Amino acid sequence: MYRQASWNEPLLIEKSEAGKVGHLPVRASDQERKVVGNISSVIPDILRRHGAPPLPELSEPEVVRHFTRLSQENFSPDLGIYPLGSCTMKYNPKSSELAVQTHKLEKIHPEQDESTVQGILALMHDLERMLAEITGMSRITLQPAAGAHGEYLGCLIIRAYHRSRGELDQRTEMIVPDSAHGTNPASAAMAGFKVVVVPSNSDGIVDLGELQKVVGVHTAGLMITNPNTLGIFEKQIVEIAEIVHRAGGLLYYDGANFNPLLGKVRPGDMGFDILHLNLHKTFATPHGGGGPGAGPVGVTKSLERFLPVPLIEFDGKTYHYNYNVPESVGKIRAFLGNIGILVRAYAYILNLGADGLKMVAETAVLNTNYVLSKVLASGLYQLPFTRERKHEFVLSAKGLSTLTGVRAMDLAKRMLDLGVHAPTTYFPQIVDEALMVEVPETESLQDLDQLADALIAVFKEAKTDPEAVKSAPHSTSVSRIDDVKASHPRTLTLHWNRPSSIKETENPRKPMTLVNY
Amino acid sequence: MSLKQGLSVIEGLEVRPLMASDGHPFIPNASGEVRQKILGSLGIDSVEQLYSDIPKGVRLNRPLKLAGFYPEQEVRSRIEQLLQQNKSAAEYTTLLGAGIYNHYIPAAVKTIMARTEFQTSYTPYQAEISQGLLQALFEFESMIRDLTAVDAVNSSLYDGSTALGEAARMAVRVTGKYKILVPRDLHPDKLSVLRNYTEPVGIKIETYGYDDQTGHLNIDDLKLKLSVETAAVLCEVPSFFGILDPNATDVPSLCHEKGALSIIGFDPISLGGLKAPGDYGADIVVAEGQSISSEMNFGGPGLGIIGCRGDDLLRQMPGRLIGMTTTTDGKDRAFSMVLQTREQHIRREKATSNICTNEALLGIGAAAYLALLGPRGLSQLFETIMIRTNYAIRRLEDLPSTLIPRFTGAHYQEFVMTFQDSRKSVEKVNRDFLSAGIHCGKSLVKDFPELGQSALVCVTEMNSAEALDKFAVTAEKILGA
């Protein structure tokens, strides 16, 4: 039986005692002090902090124990299966971690002379070419820090493209399917586009008739993930590309679900113009508890001219930066990208190669289908739409919920007690009481059985003992958390010393309305 | 396929690729009996049957042209060989800063960040099983909030430049105005990112100048440009040129008079000795937090820090916010993500931002860093950097045909040096420094032509007096010649 550590670990501030210190930085020598004189006379008085900065005071062992205990209160893919749908929580190879632990990477500065960073530039150039081959795109920028960051860059490139054709004022609409990741509409809206949602048909894929109705002279592009968030391959992708292109729009590939297609199908060959990849998903770099990730963006030949600067070029002898890209959108972040993540992904690709990457895709699909079949054989959950799934599937607990009041979230919480992470819940929004399960290729048969058994067991328990499920989890470091209290204006607490309660709006449940740009 | 034939550039590396039938260390069900068992249970002969719905026309009918499927040992040695060509700050003296800084990262910070429970997990959607991450991020937010004296800090954005972009958008949403004023002396990357975060929604960016003598902000120019149409004014302390400008503390009140908000860009370590921006009226604070969490790493990852005052801005905050609450039975303290209705996974196109994955691990690193240094360590580090920066200035100020520092204002961590000898270009001088084993300052020639042949030099606690003396001697040789 799984039991998570529960330390009741106090806050750092509660362990603080005056006079303790956990790290002493170097001090300037007497000689330096003599030359400089009194520095407090140098600092403008009005900018000087009076008194010490308000931070806790702890020794090094206390700090290390604090965070080590906290780490034990955190489930991770190194502990067990983590089937969070659309997040591709695969195992992160340890050799990639060691590969980045060198002063030759950690202690190089992005403004160094090109001649002193030839190694990392070669690696980045190599990685770009590898990712271009894997995706079928012409060129890749490694700059974006995450998938959504890549999406935003993609939207900027779509703008630049339409502007170059004198059509930006007219091309104001970005189409997204109703099954899209939340980041797609959010990225499009951030880039000033009006979001137009196209519904899925009864097979769980884009309804072509509906798409025909919404495309037109205002269409800037369509953002889509394939396989979609239901895990279903959009088999009409060629027709979709044709419809969007005929209308003058561009087709954007959200690479969050690329894992099952590695070496099998390439977005470039499906007709996509722009894509992003999530290296922290498909290419096994660690998710960092929510980052850093990396979201390289690939484009077709005709869109290369809009990529961020600098491009990294190779003249046959040396690598250099190319800032001479007149139509470039500029920069999407400072410097060149999340380099440590890029190096890990590079190691991963070398580890796998062409055969290995294909094996990744196929095994992820095989594993997912194994779990799905086993769960469906239990006859408990509903699987809306068709049976054919790739790397993930979305179950519905609607029937159970109507019958017993036990909701998808309750099932998810109860799964935690069984030593597996829960699936993604309530997403995509087109499935009621959704449980979105993704099973990466890094899981063993025992892991698959544990996950399938857990899904089945919590459902059965919900029917016989609904209270046990509704009150779950019981084996985690804390029991069910009061989320309503956590976000309620009167009890919101964003700081360890002071409650932060905020003004209550007339109706706290009323959604925040935003200024229309 | 050998590495020579593949996409690699290193010659002469003898490698034997693995065979598909070997299986793969990362893929338990890649081959053998277990694979047959899974296929059998699905009633299929080949995994191809699970791909039968994909149109033939788009299928890839050849292997990817990739080097790879190499044993771990070969991969490690290849990457080592590639990176070997870099010249690091451990080999050369580095005087480069401008947004990414060479600081000492305590061993305990690295150890904590390497805990794979933190490193390999993801966003704590299931709070009960992710309390460790949530508490650590809550503590990060609390400490940054105390250092900056604002009301709320989120759990990170991508980097300092995107934090500025998001800050500008927050200010526009709250004020309903569409103009942002930024200093002329802003890192060119930040300016480009800011434009990309604002231009698509019609926000105008305008710059205000700096004083040619002191390097302080040109308060007359700012007053001239600040109007009732201004959503916010950015002011950085220290400035891009490393100046500690006393006028910065007047900027928030100037903004408020016109109904605008003030965004203060800060350097986290400098708050060991400098006043908290919230204490002189900052509405939004932004920073690059790389220096308190990780090594330079060729410029990434960074740690975007953003904080704000007041409910209106809080409701417009992008990204994850962690709050303290209790379990439903009220017995235990607990942590969870709060105000999620601001975020893309709930609000989609109406969200405050599209950000999902951020830089959480660096937030944990920063929490560990600040907890380790504490008040004493952070003040001491500020003092060391202040002394060493000014020590370098003293050692260089008498060099002939140079203006060091270019500006007369007080300096922290960075200063501009200007070469007045027409035979000395930054490009040539930097090349000479490089031959002497010194990564000298960032050239300002392209982005700040008004400063002539100038470079931005950075000094941190990593630059000892001996190294700075050597720098001064080398500079004398190069510039005196």
Interface residues (C-beta under 8 A of the other chain):
Chain A: Q4 N8 E9 L11 L12 I13 S16 K20 V21 G22 H23 L24 P25 V26 R27 A28 S29 Q31 E32 R33 V35 V36 I39 V42 I43 P44 D45 I46 L47 R48 R49 H50 A52 P53 P54 L55 P56 E57 L58 E60 V63 V64 H66 F67 T68 R69 L70 S71 Q72 E73 N74 F75 S76 P77 D78 L79 Y82 L84 C87 M89 K90 Y91 N92 P93 S95 E97 L98 A99 V100 T102 H103 K104 L105 E106 K107 I108 H109 P110 E111 Q112 D113 S115 T116 V117 Q118 G119 I120 A122 L123 H125 D126 R129 M130 E133 I134 G136 A145 A146 G147 A148 H149 E151 Y152 C155 L156 R159 G182 T183 P185 A186 S187 A188 A189 M190 A191 G192 V195 F233 K235 I237 V238 G263 K264 V265 R266 D269 M270 G271 N278 H280 A284 P286 H287 G288 G289 G290 G291 P292 G293 G295 F314 V329 G330 K331 I332 R333 A334 F335 L336 G337 N338 I339 G340 I341 V343 Y346 A347 I349 L350 N351 L352 G353 A354 D355 G356 L357 K358 M359 V360 E362 T363 V365 L366 N367 N369 Y370 S373 K374 E388 K390 A412 K413 L416 H421 A422 T424 T425 F427 E441 T442 E443 S444 L445 D447 L448 P473 T476 S477 V478 S479 R480 I481 D482 D483 K485 A486 S487 T491 L492 T493 L494 H495 W496 N497 S500 I502 K503 P511 M512 T513 L514 V515 Y517
Chain B: M1 L7 S8 V9 P17 L18 M19 A20 H24 P25 F26 I27 P28 N29 A30 V34 R35 K37 I38 L39 S41 L42 V47 L50 Y51 D53 I54 P55 G57 V58 R59 L60 P63 L64 K65 L66 A67 G68 F69 Y70 E72 E74 V75 R76 R78 I79 E80 L82 L83 Q84 Q85 N86 K87 S88 A89 A90 E91 Y92 T94 L96 A98 G99 I100 N102 Y104 P106 A108 T111 I112 A114 R115 T116 E117 F118 Q119 T120 S121 Y122 T123 P124 Y125 Q126 A127 E128 I129 S130 Q131 G132 L133 Q135 A136 L137 F138 E139 E141 S142 M143 R145 D146 L147 D151 A152 V153 S155 S156 Y158 D159 G160 S161 T162 R169 V172 R173 V174 G176 H187 D189 K190 S192 V193 R195 N196 Y197 P200 V201 G202 V237 L244 D245 P246 A248 T249 L271 G272 G273 L274 K275 A276 Y280 E288 E295 M296 N297 F298 G299 G300 P301 G302 D311 L314 R315 Q316 R320 L321 I322 G323 M324 T325 T326 T327 T328 D329 G330 K331 D332 R333 A334 F335 S336 V338 L339 Q340 T341 R342 E343 Q344 H345 I346 R347 R348 E349 K350 A351 T352 S353 N354 I355 C356 T357 N358 E359 A360 L361 L362 I364 A367 A368 Y369 L370 A371 L372 L373 G374 P375 R376 G377 L378 S379 Q380 L381 E383 T384 M386 I387 R388 N390 Y391 R394 R395 A410 H411 N430 R431 L434 H439 K442 E461 S464 A465
